[in-house]
């Protein structure tokens, strides 16, 4: 009897020890699983050296497929309304706008710190310059030179010679004549002036002193048009002088409030808007200052392009103070207006959505514009 009792006690002790051992093994494995950390893969640091990049064109994977349409001087109907399906984004990502010389769209990728162009026809892209905080990008008509601000310093690059030069001026307004850059700048102890830059081996040269603190300049019919920036003084004359003979200048347009000027690329017409007796006026004049068309709407030059035809983002809402738009205090909600000065026909496109349109341009793919509200590019397909 005693032997049987000891046998039972021994068996129970053995079972208890096995149970404790199994529980300890299970808990240790569970702890090891909790302590296991995910693997981290280190990516190589990107080169952000602010030097031009020599690269072959790359395939652009993000550009949507768009139906190509023929351009021309087709008859324009009065008004069209486009739904959201007919207005689409070119890219989901936000970019900085550098210019559109079709088919080349110049953009600045803030995330990558790269200025590049996108070919909208063959869907390739090419990186042109690496640098952070680029803004106020402008491309010459020949596409050989680009001027921009980088960290508040003005620079110009020559893509043909892979050359970059810092312009030690504060460029307040500018225009291109082929590859030559003309700009207005105010220099301490010297005053304002029109400067010319064409030779990378030389510094910009003074063309003509201008008694202004902040001037706006345009080039039209071989004349330089000069007026006061509306943000400095809303009321101004428009003066002019011949670029080849800058010594003589005269009043070109009478004094108005809030002038905004945009010459056509072919040099035949000048779009202008201004305030008169509280009303926002806009019209087109020719080289002889003859009025070609007076509109029942108005817009700023920044919201228009003028190639063979005028294309504008036209505000549907009104602002109490126009300078609020420039100071980024208020936004506009726009429609698109297209005017053909050759046929005197106008087309209006009403969009479903909220778009503060910059630089709309008619292309074979449709009208492409930059929306200031979300920093994205949009396209309106129309016939």
C-alpha positions, 0 to 999 in steps of 0.5 A, spaced: 500 500 500 505 504 501 509 503 495 503 504 491 502 511 494 509 513 493 508 511 486 502 516 485 506 522 488 512 521 484 507 521 477 504 527 480 510 531 481 513 528 474 507 531 471 507 538 474 514 539 472 513 537 465 507 542 465 512 548 468 517 546 463 512 547 457 509 553 460 516 556 461 518 554 453 512 558 451 513 564 454 520 565 452 518 564 445 512 569 446 517 574 449 522 573 443 517 574 438 515 581 441 522 583 441 523 582 434 524 589 430 523 590 423 529 591 418 530 598 416 533 599 409 537 605 408 537 609 402 543 613 399 542 620 400 540 624 394 545 629 390 542 636 391 548 640 389 546 646 385 549 645 378 546 643 372 545 636 370 547 632 364 542 627 363 538 624 357 531 624 356 527 619 361 520 616 360 515 620 364 510 615 367 505 620 370 502 623 364 495 621 363 494 619 356 490 625 352 487 625 345 490 630 341 486 635 337 488 640 331 489 647 333 487 653 328 482 659 327 476 655 328 469 659 329 468 660 337 461 659 340 459 664 345 458 660 351 460 653 354 459 649 360 464 644 362 463 638 367 468 636 372 469 630 368 472 634 362 476 638 367 482 633 369 488 634 373 495 633 369 498 630 375 496 628 382 502 631 385 503 639 386 509 643 382 511 650 382 510 653 375 515 655 370 512 656 363 509 652 358 512 653 351 508 647 347 509 641 348 514 643 353 511 644 360 517 647 365 515 645 372 519 645 379 518 639 383 519 641 391 520 634 394 526 632 389 528 639 389 529 639 381 527 644 375 525 639 369 521 640 363 516 635 361 514 633 353 507 633 353 507 629 346 512 624 347 511 623 355 518 624 356 522 629 361 528 632 363 532 634 369 535 641 368 537 644 375 538 641 382 536 646 388 531 648 393 527 653 394 526 655 387 521 660 385 519 666 379 522 661 374 522 664 367 524 661 360 527 664 354 523 664 348 528 660 345 528 655 351 536 656 351 536 660 358 532 660 364 532 665 370 529 664 377 530 665 384 533 660 389 534 662 396 532 669 394 538 670 390 537 671 382 540 666 377 540 665 370 542 658 367 544 657 359 542 650 358 547 650 351 553 651 355 551 648 362 553 655 365 550 658 371 551 665 373 548 669 379 545 676 378 547 680 384 540 684 383 533 684 385 529 683 379 522 686 380 520 685 373 523 683 366 522 681 359 526 677 354 528 678 347 530 672 344 536 670 349 537 677 352 534 678 359 532 685 360 530 687 367 528 692 372 532 693 378 532 698 384 540 699 386 541 702 393 545 709 392 544 708 384 536 708 384 532 704 379 534 702 372 533 698 366 538 693 365 541 688 360 544 681 360 546 677 355 554 675 356 555 670 361 562 673 361 560 680 363 555 683 368 549 686 367 549 693 363 545 699 365 540 701 359 537 706 362 536 709 369 529 710 371 526 714 377 522 709 380 523 704 386 519 698 383 517 699 376 514 694 371 516 693 364 513 690 358 516 690 351 511 692 345 512 694 338 520 695 339 518 700 345 519 699 352 513 700 356 514 702 363 509 704 369 509 703 377 508 697 380 500 697 383 503 694 389 507 701 390 502 706 387 496 704 384 495 710 380 500 711 374 502 713 367 505 708 362 511 711 359 515 708 353 522 709 350 525 705 344 529 700 346 534 701 340 534 709 342 533 709 350 534 716 350 527 719 348 521 717 352 514 719 352 507 718 355 504 712 352 498 711 356 494 716 360 494 715 368 490 710 371 489 705 377 492 698 377 495 698 370 496 691 368 499 689 361 500 683 356 503 684 349 501 678 344 507 674 342 507 676 335 507 683 337 501 686 334 496 687 340 497 689 347 492 687 352 491 692 358 486 692 364 485 698 369 481 701 374 477 707 372 471 710 376 471 704 380 470 699 374 475 694 372 476 695 365 480 691 360 481 692 352 486 690 346 489 695 342 494 695 336 501 698 335 497 705 333 494 704 340 487 703 336 482 700 340 480 693 337 476 690 343 473 692 349 471 687 354 465 686 359 470 683 363 477 684 366 483 680 369 490 681 370 496 679 366 498 673 370 491 670 369 492 670 361 496 668 355 497 672 349 499 668 343 495 668 336 489 668 341 488 671 348 486 666 353 484 669 360 482 666 367 476 671 368 474 672 376 466 671 377 467 673 384 469 681 386 474 683 391 474 690 395 481 691 394 485 688 388 491 688 391 489 683 396 489 677 390 497 679 390 498 679 397 495 672 397 489 674 402 484 673 397 482 668 391 478 668 385 474 663 382 474 663 375 471 662 368 476 661 362 475 666 356 478 665 349 478 671 344 481 671 337 483 678 335 483 676 328 475 674 327 473 678 333 470 672 336 469 670 343 468 663 347 467 663 354 468 656 358 464 655 365 468 650 369 465 646 375 469 647 381 473 652 384 479 655 380 484 661 381 487 660 374 494 662 372 497 662 365 492 658 361 494 656 354 491 653 348 494 647 346 493 641 341 491 637 347 486 643 350 487 648 355 492 647 360 492 652 366 495 652 373 490 653 379 493 657 384 488 654 389 492 647 390 498 648 386 496 643 380 496 643 373 489 642 369 487 641 362 480 642 359 479 638 353 474 642 348 473 642 340 
